[in-house]
Amino acid sequence: MSLDEIYTGHDVDLVRVATRLRAVIRPDQVRDGATETHLYRRDASTMSNTAGIVCFAESTADVQAIVQIAAEFGVPFLARGSGTGLAGGAVPPPGAIVISTTKMNKIISVDPVSRMAWVEPGVLNLDLSKQIAHLGVHFAPDPSSQQTCSIGGNVANNSGGPHCLADGVTNAHIHGMEVVLPDGSVTIFGGEEPEPDGFDLRGVFVGSEGMFGVATKVCVRLMQNPPDVATMLMDFASVSDGADLVSDIIAAGIVPAAVEMMDQLCLVAVEAFIHAGLPVEQAAALLIEVVGPARGVAADVARISELATARNVGGVRIAADDAERALLWKGRKSAFGAIANIKPDYYLHDTVVPRNKLSGVLDQIYAIVKEHDLQVLNVFHAGDGNLHPLLVFDGKEPGVYERVHAAGRAIVKASVDAGGVLSGEHGIGLEKRDLMPLMFSETDLAAQADLRRAFDPQMLSNPDKVLPSPATCGEIHRAPEGAWI
Ligand SMILES: Cc1cc2nc3c(=O)[nH]c(=O)nc-3n(C[C@H](O)[C@H](O)[C@H](O)COP(=O)(O)OP(=O)(O)OC[C@H]3O[C@@H](n4cnc5c(N)ncnc54)[C@H](O)[C@@H]3O)c2cc1C
């Protein structure tokens, strides 16, 4: 079935659908007023559409009832966590049922001995780590949005974060999940045992961007808090020196917990926001964290400092205590918000390049941005080669969106040409759906579409995402404050 058929083959009466929904879950959980459908039309990307009905699920049974009705009426539906996605993954197809998981926010059970916990999908990432901190454990994936993003969203997008360099992204931290499949049946993928029988459908579901059903419970892996930690801020007069140091460190056999880079414009914006004494005169800074037993941490700090000297490091600042460490991380994690000090609008890209190509691709990004008369802040997971160029602009400037679009496409192409990939962690969603052929052949895409149909023959679960389609699926509108690129 093509997307065209989904949208034109049904003349769905959403009032009837809402009435049916109110008969199976509490009426106050079903909202179809203008306020809710407007609020839930978009995520943190600049894309938007029109939601049909918003349902606030409180249990697996609620999700199952909603999905069964969606299947009965042939209405597209999608799960929505906190709506912090940056690739339009939670932008509803026109008239879709949005299933919000914000009220499914309970930590169901914690097993500190086996180091795992079952949680509902709406639990916020940072809340989980805070609530288990007294047990000396944490949930490792730490997106910069961790105060607000949900575990369900992390699973669907296979999200990363600064501290995923050594420990891996979300996929490495999920044992299993309960899922309401698109036909309304409930199943478990993976499980508590180390090697569950059968195909690794857990691995297939992680990163499936809401297209294979709705995760209603998630079994997460918990990591022991490290005995010692050192956080270093190193600055450089040249971006290339900083970028090349990243490869030197890994080549020396050290895998830090985190290696993050901020370039000068970013340092300036963040410093104005947090006043942490950041090296704003320098071209770039690396925020590096090493963890482990105290002697190992001290040895790593010494070796990294030595390697940095060979790359002409300027200053080396080592956080003296937890308060200083927290301040430095606050700077890194609030960078996207801090850009408001420079321009009112931004468009954030997310590509990955081989680590040893970082400095070359960064040079290309600066050249592309100059050519399009724009400004860029680079703040990114350097250890993973995961670039986040933030194009900053004033949306009111005539013609600026065209330049931002063109620069964005050139940056994605430069990354892929360097042997990189379209997305490191934000997902494909709507944003990069039509760029998939840059990386995948027709055969690859057909195999992915077959897998998707195996989960969802009716193609109702977040149907317009990830896989490019010649069929249109409704107009994607530019949000008033942004643009769809
Ligand atoms: C300031 C900022 C910083 C960010 N930093 C990072 C970062 O460092 N690393 C990173 O990886 N991302 C980052 N992001 C992106 C975003 O926060 C992550 O992708 C996050 O995991 C999305 O979670 P969410 O709950 O907001 O999901 P949503 O935006 O609500 O949804 C995202 C996708 O997940 C699907 N989904 C949600 N819940 C479920 C479920 N229960 N079952 C099935 N599918 C579901 C949705 O359908 C959608 O396709 C950042 C975003 C912002 C705004």
The ligand as a MOL file (V3000), in Angstrom:
LIG
                    3D

  0  0  0     0  0            999 V3000
M  V30 BEGIN CTAB
M  V30 COUNTS 53 58 0 0 0
M  V30 BEGIN ATOM
M  V30 1 C 18.2980 21.1220 22.9040 0
M  V30 2 C 18.2930 19.7110 22.3580 0
M  V30 3 C 19.4170 18.9240 22.5140 0
M  V30 4 C 19.4400 17.6160 22.0080 0
M  V30 5 N 20.5440 16.8580 22.2080 0
M  V30 6 C 20.5640 15.5820 21.7700 0
M  V30 7 C 21.7090 14.7600 21.9930 0
M  V30 8 O 22.7140 15.1550 22.5940 0
M  V30 9 N 21.6570 13.4960 21.5220 0
M  V30 10 C 20.5530 13.0000 20.8640 0
M  V30 11 O 20.5720 11.8390 20.4620 0
M  V30 12 N 19.4710 13.7660 20.6480 0
M  V30 13 C 19.4280 15.0180 21.0880 0
M  V30 14 N 18.3180 15.7870 20.8830 0
M  V30 15 C 17.1630 15.2180 20.1520 0
M  V30 16 C 16.0540 14.5650 21.0380 0
M  V30 17 O 16.0570 15.1170 22.3340 0
M  V30 18 C 16.2120 13.0440 21.1020 0
M  V30 19 O 16.0210 12.4910 19.8160 0
M  V30 20 C 15.2500 12.3730 22.0900 0
M  V30 21 O 15.5620 11.0140 22.2640 0
M  V30 22 C 13.7850 12.4750 21.6670 0
M  V30 23 O 12.9910 12.0950 22.7720 0
M  V30 24 P 11.4920 12.6180 22.9100 0
M  V30 25 O 10.8790 11.9700 24.0970 0
M  V30 26 O 11.4370 14.0820 22.8880 0
M  V30 27 O 10.8650 12.0090 21.5730 0
M  V30 28 P 9.8340 12.6800 20.5470 0
M  V30 29 O 10.4230 13.8800 19.9070 0
M  V30 30 O 8.5110 12.8410 21.2010 0
M  V30 31 O 9.7360 11.5020 19.4680 0
M  V30 32 C 10.8600 11.1420 18.7180 0
M  V30 33 C 10.5350 9.8880 17.9080 0
M  V30 34 O 10.3310 8.8030 18.7850 0
M  V30 35 C 9.0730 8.1870 18.5600 0
M  V30 36 N 8.6050 7.7220 19.8690 0
M  V30 37 C 8.5090 8.4480 21.0100 0
M  V30 38 N 8.0760 7.6630 22.0120 0
M  V30 39 C 7.8990 6.4180 21.4890 0
M  V30 40 C 7.4480 5.1840 22.0190 0
M  V30 41 N 7.0660 5.0570 23.3020 0
M  V30 42 N 7.3770 4.1160 21.1870 0
M  V30 43 C 7.7480 4.2100 19.8730 0
M  V30 44 N 8.1620 5.3680 19.3240 0
M  V30 45 C 8.2330 6.4540 20.1280 0
M  V30 46 C 8.2260 9.2800 17.9390 0
M  V30 47 O 7.1670 8.7340 17.1590 0
M  V30 48 C 9.2550 10.0020 17.0870 0
M  V30 49 O 9.4370 9.3330 15.8730 0
M  V30 50 C 18.2890 17.0980 21.3470 0
M  V30 51 C 17.1490 17.9030 21.2130 0
M  V30 52 C 17.1470 19.1920 21.7020 0
M  V30 53 C 15.9070 20.0210 21.5360 0
M  V30 END ATOM
M  V30 BEGIN BOND
M  V30 1 1 1 2
M  V30 2 1 2 3
M  V30 3 2 2 52
M  V30 4 2 3 4
M  V30 5 1 4 5
M  V30 6 1 4 50
M  V30 7 2 5 6
M  V30 8 1 6 7
M  V30 9 1 6 13
M  V30 10 2 7 8
M  V30 11 1 7 9
M  V30 12 1 9 10
M  V30 13 2 10 11
M  V30 14 1 10 12
M  V30 15 2 12 13
M  V30 16 1 13 14
M  V30 17 1 14 15
M  V30 18 1 14 50
M  V30 19 1 15 16
M  V30 20 1 16 17
M  V30 21 1 16 18
M  V30 22 1 18 19
M  V30 23 1 18 20
M  V30 24 1 20 21
M  V30 25 1 20 22
M  V30 26 1 22 23
M  V30 27 1 23 24
M  V30 28 2 24 25
M  V30 29 1 24 26
M  V30 30 1 24 27
M  V30 31 1 27 28
M  V30 32 2 28 29
M  V30 33 1 28 30
M  V30 34 1 28 31
M  V30 35 1 31 32
M  V30 36 1 32 33
M  V30 37 1 33 34
M  V30 38 1 33 48
M  V30 39 1 34 35
M  V30 40 1 35 36
M  V30 41 1 35 46
M  V30 42 1 36 37
M  V30 43 1 36 45
M  V30 44 2 37 38
M  V30 45 1 38 39
M  V30 46 1 39 40
M  V30 47 2 39 45
M  V30 48 1 40 41
M  V30 49 2 40 42
M  V30 50 1 42 43
M  V30 51 2 43 44
M  V30 52 1 44 45
M  V30 53 1 46 47
M  V30 54 1 46 48
M  V30 55 1 48 49
M  V30 56 2 50 51
M  V30 57 1 51 52
M  V30 58 1 52 53
M  V30 END BOND
M  V30 END CTAB
M  END
